[in-house]
Amino acid sequence: QVQLVESGGGLVQPGGSLRLSCAASESLFSIEVMEWYRQAPGKERDLVAGMKRYGSNYYTDSVKGRFTISRNNANNTMYLQMNALKPEDTAVYYCKAKWYGTDYWGKGTLVTVSS
């Protein structure tokens, strides 16, 4: 199994920035796909951004140009840099990893964008 632990959430004003982290218990080289999802109150969990082990990164349209996904293979951590945050970005953000064909989820970190 892969354990995933998210961190970095919090309260931020509109226009501000946050960087989320997802620490994995396995080497990122063994993980086929890593993704960030978010779930706002009363809504479904939606894909935000993702990165394939040997492919390009991808983003949902609403975050393109504002969010950047990245990784540090040395410490098995994936990041989501979030800039120009909007109130509609408020949600619990989850990390997901596909490892040998099985999906694993973290427990999430709450991001609140409010003045």
OpenMM code with the backbone's topology and positions (N, CA, C; nanometers):
from openmm import Vec3, app, unit

residues = "GLN VAL GLN LEU VAL GLU SER GLY GLY GLY LEU VAL GLN PRO GLY GLY SER LEU ARG LEU SER CYS ALA ALA SER GLU SER LEU PHE SER ILE GLU VAL MET GLU TRP TYR ARG GLN ALA PRO GLY LYS GLU ARG ASP LEU VAL ALA GLY MET LYS ARG TYR GLY SER ASN TYR TYR THR ASP SER VAL LYS GLY ARG PHE THR ILE SER ARG ASN ASN ALA ASN ASN THR MET TYR LEU GLN MET ASN ALA LEU LYS PRO GLU ASP THR ALA VAL TYR TYR CYS LYS ALA LYS TRP TYR GLY THR ASP TYR TRP GLY LYS GLY THR LEU VAL THR VAL SER SER".split()
positions = [
    Vec3(0.0836, -0.1196, 0.0000),
    Vec3(0.0000, 0.0000, 0.0000),
    Vec3(0.0869, 0.1244, 0.0000),
    Vec3(0.0265, 0.2330, -0.0469),
    Vec3(0.0926, 0.3637, -0.0435),
    Vec3(0.0196, 0.4521, 0.0558),
    Vec3(0.0919, 0.5084, 0.1493),
    Vec3(0.0342, 0.6080, 0.2401),
    Vec3(0.0647, 0.7476, 0.1852),
    Vec3(-0.0372, 0.8318, 0.1852),
    Vec3(-0.0251, 0.9676, 0.1352),
    Vec3(-0.0679, 1.0642, 0.2450),
    Vec3(0.0131, 1.1645, 0.2701),
    Vec3(-0.0185, 1.2623, 0.3735),
    Vec3(-0.0100, 1.4025, 0.3142),
    Vec3(-0.1246, 1.4706, 0.3123),
    Vec3(-0.1289, 1.6071, 0.2619),
    Vec3(-0.1031, 1.7065, 0.3748),
    Vec3(-0.0487, 1.8202, 0.3370),
    Vec3(-0.0279, 1.9292, 0.4322),
    Vec3(-0.0221, 2.0603, 0.3559),
    Vec3(-0.0292, 2.1703, 0.4307),
    Vec3(-0.0147, 2.3018, 0.3699),
    Vec3(-0.1423, 2.3811, 0.3546),
    Vec3(-0.2555, 2.3210, 0.3877),
    Vec3(-0.3808, 2.3945, 0.3770),
    Vec3(-0.3918, 2.5012, 0.4847),
    Vec3(-0.4944, 2.5846, 0.4703),
    Vec3(-0.5164, 2.6903, 0.5684),
    Vec3(-0.6094, 2.7961, 0.5165),
    Vec3(-0.6150, 2.9062, 0.5893),
    Vec3(-0.6987, 3.0198, 0.5524),
    Vec3(-0.6128, 3.1239, 0.4814),
    Vec3(-0.6591, 3.1695, 0.3671),
    Vec3(-0.5851, 3.2687, 0.2897),
    Vec3(-0.6839, 3.3671, 0.2281),
    Vec3(-0.6404, 3.4899, 0.2115),
    Vec3(-0.7270, 3.5914, 0.1518),
    Vec3(-0.7308, 3.5747, 0.0000),
    Vec3(-0.8372, 3.6207, -0.0628),
    Vec3(-0.8417, 3.6179, -0.2104),
    Vec3(-0.7197, 3.6872, -0.2694),
    Vec3(-0.6633, 3.6247, -0.3732),
    Vec3(-0.5424, 3.6756, -0.4351),
    Vec3(-0.4156, 3.6214, -0.3748),
    Vec3(-0.4263, 3.5520, -0.2632),
    Vec3(-0.3105, 3.4978, -0.1953),
    Vec3(-0.2631, 3.3655, -0.2538),
    Vec3(-0.1622, 3.3088, -0.1889),
    Vec3(-0.0999, 3.1849, -0.2362),
    Vec3(-0.0866, 3.0841, -0.1233),
    Vec3(-0.0867, 2.9577, -0.1623),
    Vec3(-0.0573, 2.8469, -0.0715),
    Vec3(0.0167, 2.7404, -0.1502),
    Vec3(0.0975, 2.6628, -0.0799),
    Vec3(0.1603, 2.5467, -0.1418),
    Vec3(0.1224, 2.4221, -0.0636),
    Vec3(0.0553, 2.3311, -0.1315),
    Vec3(0.0180, 2.2046, -0.0712),
    Vec3(0.1268, 2.1010, -0.0973),
    Vec3(0.1424, 2.0105, -0.0026),
    Vec3(0.2380, 1.9007, -0.0169),
    Vec3(0.1655, 1.7681, 0.0000),
    Vec3(0.2137, 1.6673, -0.0703),
    Vec3(0.1631, 1.5306, -0.0568),
    Vec3(0.2846, 1.4401, -0.0445),
    Vec3(0.3079, 1.3915, 0.0766),
    Vec3(0.4210, 1.3040, 0.1017),
    Vec3(0.3781, 1.1584, 0.0845),
    Vec3(0.4503, 1.0855, 0.0014),
    Vec3(0.4184, 0.9455, -0.0268),
    Vec3(0.5144, 0.8526, 0.0460),
    Vec3(0.4630, 0.7352, 0.0824),
    Vec3(0.5453, 0.6377, 0.1541),
    Vec3(0.6299, 0.5525, 0.0593),
    Vec3(0.6035, 0.5647, -0.0718),
    Vec3(0.6787, 0.4903, -0.1712),
    Vec3(0.7497, 0.5880, -0.2653),
    Vec3(0.8506, 0.5373, -0.3321),
    Vec3(0.9222, 0.6189, -0.4285),
    Vec3(0.8283, 0.6658, -0.5391),
    Vec3(0.8411, 0.7928, -0.5764),
    Vec3(0.7561, 0.8449, -0.6829),
    Vec3(0.7839, 0.7754, -0.8154),
    Vec3(0.9017, 0.7158, -0.8289),
    Vec3(0.9331, 0.6443, -0.9525),
    Vec3(0.8465, 0.5198, -0.9688),
    Vec3(0.7896, 0.4700, -0.8590),
    Vec3(0.7046, 0.3507, -0.8650),
    Vec3(0.5573, 0.3851, -0.8818),
    Vec3(0.5241, 0.5126, -0.8765),
    Vec3(0.3846, 0.5571, -0.8847),
    Vec3(0.3547, 0.6028, -1.0263),
    Vec3(0.2516, 0.5429, -1.0863),
    Vec3(0.2211, 0.5690, -1.2272),
    Vec3(0.1645, 0.7086, -1.2491),
    Vec3(0.0711, 0.7477, -1.1645),
    Vec3(0.0044, 0.8770, -1.1770),
    Vec3(-0.0166, 0.9349, -1.0374),
    Vec3(0.0082, 1.0628, -1.0236),
    Vec3(-0.0258, 1.1330, -0.8997),
    Vec3(-0.1129, 1.2529, -0.9361),
    Vec3(-0.2174, 1.2716, -0.8580),
    Vec3(-0.3141, 1.3767, -0.8898),
    Vec3(-0.3597, 1.4492, -0.7643),
    Vec3(-0.4049, 1.5714, -0.7848),
    Vec3(-0.4730, 1.6490, -0.6818),
    Vec3(-0.6199, 1.6596, -0.7194),
    Vec3(-0.7057, 1.6345, -0.6229),
    Vec3(-0.8496, 1.6521, -0.6360),
    Vec3(-0.8940, 1.7516, -0.5281),
    Vec3(-1.0138, 1.8048, -0.5459),
    Vec3(-1.0715, 1.8878, -0.4412),
    Vec3(-1.2214, 1.8647, -0.4336),
    Vec3(-1.2721, 1.8855, -0.3127),
    Vec3(-1.4153, 1.8676, -0.2900),
    Vec3(-1.4659, 1.9839, -0.2068),
    Vec3(-1.5503, 2.0652, -0.2689),
    Vec3(-1.6120, 2.1767, -0.1992),
    Vec3(-1.7361, 2.1268, -0.1251),
    Vec3(-1.7806, 2.2000, -0.0237),
    Vec3(-1.8980, 2.1568, 0.0526),
    Vec3(-2.0179, 2.1336, -0.0377),
    Vec3(-2.0788, 2.0179, -0.0247),
    Vec3(-2.1983, 1.9862, -0.1004),
    Vec3(-2.1755, 1.9524, -0.2464),
    Vec3(-2.0488, 1.9391, -0.2859),
    Vec3(-2.0183, 1.9104, -0.4260),
    Vec3(-1.9378, 1.7814, -0.4379),
    Vec3(-1.9240, 1.7357, -0.5625),
    Vec3(-1.8467, 1.6150, -0.5867),
    Vec3(-1.6970, 1.6449, -0.5838),
    Vec3(-1.6208, 1.5395, -0.5687),
    Vec3(-1.4753, 1.5524, -0.5720),
    Vec3(-1.4305, 1.5619, -0.7188),
    Vec3(-1.3554, 1.6657, -0.7507),
    Vec3(-1.3151, 1.6916, -0.8888),
    Vec3(-1.1636, 1.6950, -0.9035),
    Vec3(-1.1189, 1.6561, -1.0221),
    Vec3(-0.9766, 1.6600, -1.0533),
    Vec3(-0.9297, 1.8047, -1.0666),
    Vec3(-0.8155, 1.8352, -1.0068),
    Vec3(-0.7557, 1.9684, -1.0167),
    Vec3(-0.6336, 1.9660, -1.1082),
    Vec3(-0.5430, 1.8736, -1.0818),
    Vec3(-0.4184, 1.8664, -1.1596),
    Vec3(-0.3592, 1.7276, -1.1432),
    Vec3(-0.2730, 1.6900, -1.2381),
    Vec3(-0.2113, 1.5601, -1.2295),
    Vec3(-0.0794, 1.5545, -1.3030),
    Vec3(-0.0047, 1.4499, -1.2721),
    Vec3(0.1226, 1.4290, -1.3402),
    Vec3(0.1468, 1.2792, -1.3537),
    Vec3(0.1866, 1.2390, -1.4735),
    Vec3(0.2187, 1.1003, -1.4986),
    Vec3(0.3678, 1.0776, -1.4793),
    Vec3(0.4032, 0.9549, -1.4489),
    Vec3(0.5423, 0.9236, -1.4175),
    Vec3(0.6360, 0.9637, -1.5307),
    Vec3(0.5945, 0.9378, -1.6522),
    Vec3(0.6800, 0.9697, -1.7666),
    Vec3(0.6103, 1.0605, -1.8656),
    Vec3(0.5118, 1.1367, -1.8195),
    Vec3(0.4365, 1.2210, -1.9107),
    Vec3(0.4289, 1.3638, -1.8659),
    Vec3(0.3424, 1.4377, -1.9310),
    Vec3(0.3282, 1.5791, -1.9012),
    Vec3(0.2275, 1.6010, -1.7897),
    Vec3(0.2243, 1.7226, -1.7424),
    Vec3(0.1282, 1.7597, -1.6396),
    Vec3(-0.0010, 1.8085, -1.7032),
    Vec3(-0.1099, 1.8054, -1.6261),
    Vec3(-0.2376, 1.8507, -1.6789),
    Vec3(-0.3172, 1.9159, -1.5667),
    Vec3(-0.4082, 2.0051, -1.6086),
    Vec3(-0.4844, 2.0875, -1.5139),
    Vec3(-0.6272, 2.1020, -1.5605),
    Vec3(-0.7171, 2.1161, -1.4662),
    Vec3(-0.8530, 2.1532, -1.5024),
    Vec3(-0.8523, 2.3002, -1.5460),
    Vec3(-0.9442, 2.3353, -1.6333),
    Vec3(-0.9411, 2.4687, -1.6942),
    Vec3(-0.9438, 2.5817, -1.5914),
    Vec3(-1.0188, 2.5634, -1.4843),
    Vec3(-1.0378, 2.6727, -1.3889),
    Vec3(-0.9115, 2.7105, -1.3118),
    Vec3(-0.8081, 2.6263, -1.3151),
    Vec3(-0.6859, 2.6566, -1.2404),
    Vec3(-0.5659, 2.6809, -1.3315),
    Vec3(-0.5827, 2.6639, -1.4605),
    Vec3(-0.4711, 2.6840, -1.5531),
    Vec3(-0.4169, 2.8265, -1.5420),
    Vec3(-0.2854, 2.8368, -1.5338),
    Vec3(-0.2221, 2.9670, -1.5204),
    Vec3(-0.2108, 3.0146, -1.3764),
    Vec3(-0.2793, 2.9468, -1.2847),
    Vec3(-0.2746, 2.9866, -1.1425),
    Vec3(-0.2087, 2.8793, -1.0553),
    Vec3(-0.2326, 2.7525, -1.0873),
    Vec3(-0.1799, 2.6417, -1.0088),
    Vec3(-0.0676, 2.5724, -1.0861),
    Vec3(0.0305, 2.5213, -1.0105),
    Vec3(0.1392, 2.4465, -1.0714),
    Vec3(0.1664, 2.3217, -0.9896),
    Vec3(0.1670, 2.2087, -1.0576),
    Vec3(0.1966, 2.0815, -0.9926),
    Vec3(0.3436, 2.0489, -1.0156),
    Vec3(0.4083, 1.9943, -0.9127),
    Vec3(0.5491, 1.9597, -0.9253),
    Vec3(0.5802, 1.8444, -0.8306),
    Vec3(0.7049, 1.7967, -0.8367),
    Vec3(0.7438, 1.6832, -0.7546),
    Vec3(0.8890, 1.6943, -0.7127),
    Vec3(0.9204, 1.6316, -0.6007),
    Vec3(1.0579, 1.6181, -0.5559),
    Vec3(1.0824, 1.4701, -0.5325),
    Vec3(1.1530, 1.4070, -0.6250),
    Vec3(1.1735, 1.2624, -0.6152),
    Vec3(1.2611, 1.2257, -0.4961),
    Vec3(1.3462, 1.3169, -0.4536),
    Vec3(1.4377, 1.2871, -0.3427),
    Vec3(1.3637, 1.2651, -0.2109),
    Vec3(1.2532, 1.3361, -0.1928),
    Vec3(1.1778, 1.3179, -0.0686),
    Vec3(1.0379, 1.2640, -0.0922),
    Vec3(1.0147, 1.2088, -0.2110),
    Vec3(0.8869, 1.1415, -0.2430),
    Vec3(0.7664, 1.2310, -0.2170),
    Vec3(0.7757, 1.3542, -0.2600),
    Vec3(0.6696, 1.4508, -0.2319),
    Vec3(0.6221, 1.5195, -0.3593),
    Vec3(0.4915, 1.5335, -0.3694),
    Vec3(0.4292, 1.6090, -0.4778),
    Vec3(0.3759, 1.7390, -0.4196),
    Vec3(0.3791, 1.8429, -0.5008),
    Vec3(0.3350, 1.9742, -0.4546),
    Vec3(0.2267, 2.0311, -0.5452),
    Vec3(0.1497, 2.1241, -0.4895),
    Vec3(0.0575, 2.2041, -0.5692),
    Vec3(0.0737, 2.3484, -0.5250),
    Vec3(0.1386, 2.4266, -0.6087),
    Vec3(0.1525, 2.5692, -0.5824),
    Vec3(0.0283, 2.6389, -0.6340),
    Vec3(-0.0409, 2.7082, -0.5458),
    Vec3(-0.1666, 2.7729, -0.5809),
    Vec3(-0.1510, 2.9238, -0.5637),
    Vec3(-0.1637, 2.9959, -0.6724),
    Vec3(-0.1525, 3.1417, -0.6710),
    Vec3(-0.2851, 3.2045, -0.7130),
    Vec3(-0.2987, 3.3320, -0.6858),
    Vec3(-0.4186, 3.4076, -0.7242),
    Vec3(-0.5451, 3.3335, -0.6800),
    Vec3(-0.5466, 3.2911, -0.5572),
    Vec3(-0.6579, 3.2097, -0.5076),
    Vec3(-0.7879, 3.2890, -0.5050),
    Vec3(-0.8961, 3.2176, -0.5315),
    Vec3(-1.0296, 3.2749, -0.5358),
    Vec3(-1.1178, 3.2048, -0.4327),
    Vec3(-1.2230, 3.2708, -0.3884),
    Vec3(-1.3134, 3.2044, -0.2931),
    Vec3(-1.3654, 3.0698, -0.3446),
    Vec3(-1.3840, 3.0576, -0.4745),
    Vec3(-1.4342, 2.9318, -0.5296),
    Vec3(-1.3302, 2.8195, -0.5270),
    Vec3(-1.2067, 2.8502, -0.4878),
    Vec3(-1.1066, 2.7459, -0.4688),
    Vec3(-1.1188, 2.6797, -0.3316),
    Vec3(-1.2051, 2.7320, -0.2484),
    Vec3(-1.2256, 2.6755, -0.1151),
    Vec3(-1.2745, 2.5324, -0.1252),
    Vec3(-1.2029, 2.4408, -0.0611),
    Vec3(-1.2360, 2.2986, -0.0693),
    Vec3(-1.1381, 2.2199, 0.0171),
    Vec3(-1.1688, 2.0944, 0.0357),
    Vec3(-1.0707, 1.9998, 0.0884),
    Vec3(-0.9945, 1.9442, -0.0314),
    Vec3(-0.8632, 1.9522, -0.0247),
    Vec3(-0.7773, 1.9058, -0.1337),
    Vec3(-0.7189, 1.7700, -0.0976),
    Vec3(-0.7324, 1.6766, -0.1915),
    Vec3(-0.6881, 1.5397, -0.1715),
    Vec3(-0.5795, 1.5035, -0.2726),
    Vec3(-0.4879, 1.4225, -0.2267),
    Vec3(-0.3838, 1.3658, -0.3118),
    Vec3(-0.4247, 1.2233, -0.3452),
    Vec3(-0.4041, 1.1832, -0.4717),
    Vec3(-0.4327, 1.0477, -0.5144),
    Vec3(-0.3138, 0.9920, -0.5908),
    Vec3(-0.2825, 0.8658, -0.5653),
    Vec3(-0.1729, 0.7996, -0.6355),
    Vec3(-0.2214, 0.6674, -0.6928),
    Vec3(-0.1812, 0.6393, -0.8176),
    Vec3(-0.2087, 0.5099, -0.8784),
    Vec3(-0.0787, 0.4300, -0.8715),
    Vec3(-0.0811, 0.3210, -0.7952),
    Vec3(0.0383, 0.2419, -0.7679),
    Vec3(0.0078, 0.0990, -0.8037),
    Vec3(0.0758, 0.0465, -0.9033),
    Vec3(0.0520, -0.0882, -0.9554),
    Vec3(-0.0973, -0.1101, -0.9825),
    Vec3(-0.1600, -0.0110, -1.0440),
    Vec3(-0.2970, -0.0224, -1.0887),
    Vec3(-0.4035, 0.0078, -0.9843),
    Vec3(-0.3666, 0.0328, -0.8627),
    Vec3(-0.4631, 0.0602, -0.7555),
    Vec3(-0.4525, 0.2058, -0.7123),
    Vec3(-0.5685, 0.2676, -0.6884),
    Vec3(-0.5722, 0.4069, -0.6431),
    Vec3(-0.5666, 0.4159, -0.4910),
    Vec3(-0.4849, 0.5083, -0.4434),
    Vec3(-0.4741, 0.5352, -0.3002),
    Vec3(-0.4980, 0.6834, -0.2781),
    Vec3(-0.5644, 0.7152, -0.1672),
    Vec3(-0.6008, 0.8533, -0.1355),
    Vec3(-0.5418, 0.8954, -0.0017),
    Vec3(-0.5098, 1.0235, 0.0074),
    Vec3(-0.4788, 1.0815, 0.1360),
    Vec3(-0.6071, 1.1253, 0.2054),
    Vec3(-0.5925, 1.1814, 0.3253),
    Vec3(-0.7101, 1.2214, 0.4031),
    Vec3(-0.7523, 1.3646, 0.3759),
    Vec3(-0.6719, 1.4385, 0.3037),
    Vec3(-0.7093, 1.5725, 0.2628),
    Vec3(-0.6588, 1.6831, 0.3530),
    Vec3(-0.6533, 1.8023, 0.2949),
    Vec3(-0.6170, 1.9225, 0.3696),
    Vec3(-0.7119, 2.0350, 0.3257),
    Vec3(-0.7610, 2.1104, 0.4213),
    Vec3(-0.8623, 2.2116, 0.3944),
    Vec3(-0.7985, 2.3435, 0.3529),
    Vec3(-0.8483, 2.3967, 0.2418),
    Vec3(-0.8091, 2.5291, 0.1936),
    Vec3(-0.9320, 2.6190, 0.1974),
    Vec3(-0.9203, 2.7293, 0.2679),
    Vec3(-1.0298, 2.8258, 0.2769),
    Vec3(-0.9808, 2.9600, 0.2249),
    Vec3(-1.0482, 3.0107, 0.1230),
    Vec3(-1.0125, 3.1407, 0.0650),
    Vec3(-1.1241, 3.2387, 0.1003),
    Vec3(-1.0895, 3.3306, 0.1881),
    Vec3(-1.1913, 3.4228, 0.2387),
    Vec3(-1.1248, 3.5475, 0.2939),
    Vec3(-1.1961, 3.6597, 0.2838),
    Vec3(-1.1464, 3.7833, 0.3417),
    Vec3(-1.2052, 3.8041, 0.4806),
] * unit.nanometer
topology = app.Topology()
chain = topology.addChain("A")
for resn in residues:
    res = topology.addResidue(resn, chain)
    for name in ("N", "CA", "C"):
        topology.addAtom(name, app.Element.getBySymbol(name[0]), res)
